[in-house]
């Protein structure tokens, strides 16, 4: 039995709850930075020699990119000369990075310590996964029984490999902006990026977005704080006359535009995963399956044989990160993928435009993810520490959704 929480952020982002609702807990994740701790597990350790120095970066309340920028300035090197395996948000985390030369650095919110050398520079994806330690608070009376049942269920069944809420931006609408760009509906793009004030937490920016929705562009421009650079640039372009929405969108920095496309792909993938779960998650003839060891794709010809391997964890179903060079499915599987695209008024051809052809060629992503070393420790009568390992690319927030059967917004 699968439960979708209508009128809920989960549903808006294409997700559904997989674990039984009867085993859900009342409670929440702790609000302090130290209540959500992540430690990267690398693909390989330093070997003692090589061109690149390896360092442990421990940070709290700082993004990886912010730390890298500060380190680069301190060492007077380019940011691209510093390697890291994954982008993390502001959670407390220990990650590894590489630099040709760096002393021990301590700064506001982070510290960096030398651990050895290797001939390889650490790059995005050079990661086995992440070890998480989370503090759950305000738990209901006698929570250990329910939590133990939940952990046993998750250990056996894993989680849907959804892209978590943080993938969709602070206002949860990056995917809508990305889809509107792919559909070349730039008026909607400007609405989502400059207007759409519903989930804006910054009071001044909230007012500015409301003014934009009313067509009061100059007042909106003047109300946005100066550090809302993209929004202000876009408004200035729109003020030049009619039909300037596309040029306004192109005023966004490249990184923002990439985030929008990534969010669009992520949303469509989430919809696909939810659809396959609702049909009973099993391999069909024509599916693209992935080897568990290296995610190498192959086409399912004999579902009866491959579903035995699927249940054993040897292979996984490869869900679509839509793009024009994605390994194609066939049969019913292809029909499901086209159904997902049709639900947002798109076709695969929309991903083949020159603006996205290089970066967004498409890929396959496992639709489910196994948790390892999942356990909990009672802290008080109303709090517990939960720890687990997830493969690279899987989201701890999805684990929390399954524990509490609801998404928690801050």
ZIDA-V447981 format. One record per backbone hydrogen bond with DSSP energy under -0.5 kcal/mol. CO is the residue of the C=O (numbers start at 1). NH is the residue of the N-H. E is the energy in kcal/mol with one decimal. If there is no record, write none. Layout:
co: {CO;CO}
nh: {NH;NH}
e: {E;E}
//
This chain:
co: {2;3;3;4;5;5;8;9;10;11;17;20;21;25;26;28;32;33;33;35;36;37;38;39;40;41;41;52;53;54;54;55;55;56;56;57;57;58;59;63;64;65;66;67;68;69;70;71;72;72;78;79;81;83;85;86;88;90;92;93;93;94;95;96;97;98;99;105;107;107;109;110;111;112;113;116;117;117;117;118;123;125;126;128;129;130;130;131;132;133;134;134;135;136;137;140;142;142;143;144;145;146;147;148;149;150;151;152;153;154;159;160;162;164;165;166;168;168;169;173;174;175;176;177;178;179;180;181;184;185;185;186;187;188;189;190;190;191;197;201;202;203;204;205;206;207;208;209;210;211;212;215;216;217;218;219;220;225;227;228;229;230;231;232;233;234;235;237;238;241;244;245;246;248;249;253;254;255;256;257;258;259;260;261;262;263;264;265;266;267;268;269;270;271;272;273;274;275;277;280;284;285;286;287;287;288;289;290;291;296;298;299;300;301;302;302;303;304;305;305;306;307;308;309;309;310;314;316;317;317;319;320;321;323;330;330;331;332;333;334;335;336;337;338;339;340;341;341;342;347;348;349;350;353;353;356;360;361;363;365;367;369;372;375;377;380;382;383;383;384;384;385;386;387;388;389;390;391;395;395;396;397;398;399;400;401;401;403;407}
nh: {4;5;17;6;8;11;12;13;15;14;3;23;24;27;140;137;35;36;92;135;92;133;94;131;42;128;129;118;99;115;116;57;97;58;113;59;95;111;93;67;68;69;70;71;72;73;74;75;76;77;81;82;83;98;125;88;64;61;38;59;95;40;57;85;55;83;53;112;109;110;60;107;58;105;56;54;47;48;49;52;126;127;43;392;41;132;390;39;388;37;136;386;30;384;28;143;145;146;147;148;149;150;151;152;153;154;155;156;157;158;369;162;164;167;168;169;173;174;172;177;178;179;180;181;182;183;185;184;186;188;189;190;191;192;193;194;195;195;200;203;206;207;208;209;210;211;212;213;214;216;215;217;220;221;222;223;224;228;229;232;233;234;235;236;237;238;239;240;241;244;248;249;250;251;252;257;258;259;260;261;262;263;264;265;266;267;268;269;270;271;272;273;274;275;276;277;278;279;280;282;287;333;330;289;300;318;298;316;295;291;289;301;286;303;305;306;307;308;308;309;310;311;312;314;315;313;292;290;319;367;365;322;363;326;333;334;335;336;337;338;339;340;341;342;343;344;344;346;345;350;351;352;353;356;357;360;324;325;321;319;161;159;389;387;385;383;139;379;380;136;386;377;134;375;132;372;130;394;398;399;400;401;402;403;404;405;406;25;409}
e: {-0.5;-0.5;-2.2;-1.2;-0.6;-0.7;-1.9;-1.5;-2.9;-1.6;-1.3;-1.3;-2.0;-0.5;-1.3;-3.5;-1.6;-1.6;-0.9;-2.4;-1.0;-2.4;-2.2;-2.9;-0.6;-2.2;-1.4;-2.2;-1.8;-3.0;-1.1;-0.6;-2.0;-0.6;-2.2;-0.5;-2.6;-2.3;-2.2;-2.0;-2.8;-2.3;-1.9;-2.6;-2.6;-1.9;-2.1;-2.3;-0.9;-2.2;-1.4;-1.8;-0.5;-1.8;-3.0;-0.5;-1.4;-1.9;-2.4;-2.4;-0.5;-2.6;-3.4;-0.7;-2.4;-1.7;-1.7;-3.0;-0.5;-1.5;-2.9;-2.9;-2.6;-1.2;-3.1;-3.9;-2.2;-1.4;-0.6;-2.2;-2.5;-2.5;-0.7;-1.6;-2.9;-0.5;-2.3;-2.3;-1.7;-2.5;-0.6;-2.9;-2.9;-2.0;-2.3;-1.1;-0.8;-0.6;-2.8;-2.3;-1.9;-2.5;-2.5;-2.3;-2.2;-2.6;-2.5;-1.6;-2.6;-2.7;-2.6;-1.7;-0.5;-2.0;-1.9;-1.0;-0.6;-2.0;-1.3;-1.9;-2.6;-2.6;-2.0;-1.8;-2.2;-1.9;-3.2;-1.7;-0.9;-0.5;-1.5;-2.2;-1.7;-2.5;-2.2;-2.8;-1.0;-1.1;-1.9;-0.6;-2.8;-2.0;-2.0;-2.6;-2.1;-2.3;-2.0;-2.0;-1.3;-2.4;-1.7;-1.5;-2.1;-2.8;-2.4;-1.4;-2.1;-2.2;-1.6;-1.9;-2.4;-2.5;-2.2;-1.9;-1.6;-2.3;-2.1;-1.5;-1.5;-0.5;-2.3;-2.5;-2.0;-1.2;-2.0;-1.9;-2.3;-2.1;-1.9;-1.8;-2.6;-2.4;-2.0;-2.5;-2.5;-2.5;-2.1;-2.2;-2.6;-2.4;-2.0;-2.6;-2.5;-2.2;-2.5;-2.4;-2.2;-1.0;-1.5;-0.8;-2.2;-0.6;-1.5;-0.7;-2.7;-3.0;-2.0;-2.3;-2.1;-2.0;-2.9;-0.6;-2.5;-0.5;-0.5;-2.4;-2.5;-0.7;-0.7;-1.2;-2.4;-2.3;-1.4;-2.3;-0.9;-1.1;-2.6;-3.0;-0.9;-1.9;-2.3;-0.8;-1.8;-1.5;-0.9;-0.8;-1.8;-2.3;-2.0;-2.6;-2.0;-2.0;-2.1;-2.7;-1.5;-0.5;-1.3;-2.6;-1.5;-1.6;-1.8;-1.7;-0.5;-1.8;-1.3;-2.5;-0.6;-3.2;-2.7;-3.1;-2.6;-2.7;-2.8;-2.4;-2.8;-0.7;-2.7;-2.1;-1.7;-3.2;-0.6;-2.4;-3.2;-2.2;-3.2;-2.1;-2.4;-1.9;-0.8;-0.8;-1.9;-2.0;-1.8;-2.0;-2.7;-1.7;-0.6;-1.6;-0.6}
//
